[in-house]
Amino acid sequence: MKVLVLNGSPKGEKSNTLNITKAFLDGFSADTEVEYITVKKETIKPCMGCFSCWSRTPGECVIKDDMQKIYEKINSADIIIESFPLYFFGMPSQMKALTDRCLPYMLPYSGNVAEDKEASFHELRDEAMHEKRLLVITTCGYVSAEPMYPALTKQLDLICGNGNYTMIKCPEGELFIAEKAERQRKAYLDSITEAGREFCENRCLCDETMKKISKPILSPKGFEAITKAHWKMS
């Protein structure tokens, strides 16, 4: 099995989110082939909105940069993991540029109305893409994740179809650079590794597991104390 990790954090290898992603992959079988791409190191030009990938060059982007290499990696992977923090209630700009450049995977819009919430607003051009699994692992610096992610989840629902991807949302991201809460961090990462083992076996996570790994690591008051110390607030 091939896993492609798209590390979309502007911090690169120092990403807090990457700690969770690696813990998740620790649960995968030893024969899993994992490849990492640090998105900030790649030259990915913005989509020009020319729609050539829908007309003159169906399924192919006319911009020649590092996305050509990334297309090949995506095509050969069985599981694609997007790993990034929440930036201003959305994905970081480097990851957004990569996402925009994935338009060639979609068929042209032909006036259809999105009535089926489990379907992508645009149909996939290649049926083989349906066999792949997309997993999004993302952290945020808030005590609760749910109120922070509606914009991002809506975008992913329109691209992939509701239920056609797995999203792990981890609140309290600052805990991965704080000096305290080491015991709680370890317990959380152990749960993430167990979730990775389940995903490797089943290609999905059950509701119970999702609920377990979505819980805040610390209580609101505990996180507030660490956050204030981190930002040196009185």
Secondary structure, DSSP 4 states (H G I P E B T S, - for coil): -EEEEEE--TTGGG-HHHHHHHHHHTTS-TT-EEEEEEGGGS--PPP----GGGTTSTT--S--STHHHHHHHHHH-SEEEEEEE-BTTB--HHHHHHHHTTGGGBPPP-S-----TTS-SS-BS-GGGGGSEEEEEEE-SSS-SGGG-HHHHHHHHHHH-TTSSEEEEE--GGGGTSSS-HHHHHHHHHHHHHHHHHHHHHSS--HHHHHHHTS-SS-HHHHHHHHHHHTT--
